[in-house]
Amino acid sequence: MDKLMRLASEKDVVVFSKSSCCLCYAIIILFQELGVTSTVHEIDQDPEGREIEKTLMRLGCNAPVPAIFVGGRLVGSTNE
């Protein structure tokens, strides 16, 4: 939980993603097209990725990715 919250608070907009997820890719491209600078953390490339994924699920994400944080606060995923 500590690592997730630290990463989520590093920048204004943070996206937790998996490199093989097409919805994650769509969100990242959407932010780029809107001119939003976001930091992307590919949890499938993080040694602690499984733990981050479990924490995202505990925070209420139906699917762990994409998970979008704004100002360090979870705003949701593609459904929200």
KALINVEN-V768430 format. One record per backbone hydrogen bond with DSSP energy under -0.5 kcal/mol. NH is the residue of the N-H (numbers start at 1). CO is the residue of the C=O. If there is no record, write none. Layout:
BEGIN
NH_CO ; NH_CO
END
This chain:
BEGIN
5_1 ; 6_2 ; 7_3 ; 8_4 ; 9_5 ; 10_7 ; 14_69 ; 15_39 ; 16_67 ; 17_15 ; 17_41 ; 21_18 ; 22_20 ; 25_21 ; 26_22 ; 27_23 ; 28_24 ; 29_25 ; 30_26 ; 31_27 ; 32_28 ; 33_29 ; 34_30 ; 35_32 ; 36_31 ; 37_35 ; 38_36 ; 39_13 ; 41_15 ; 42_40 ; 43_17 ; 43_41 ; 44_17 ; 45_42 ; 46_43 ; 49_46 ; 52_48 ; 53_49 ; 54_50 ; 55_51 ; 56_52 ; 57_53 ; 58_54 ; 59_55 ; 60_57 ; 61_56 ; 62_60 ; 66_16 ; 67_16 ; 68_76 ; 69_14 ; 70_73 ; 71_12 ; 72_8 ; 73_70 ; 75_68 ; 76_68
END
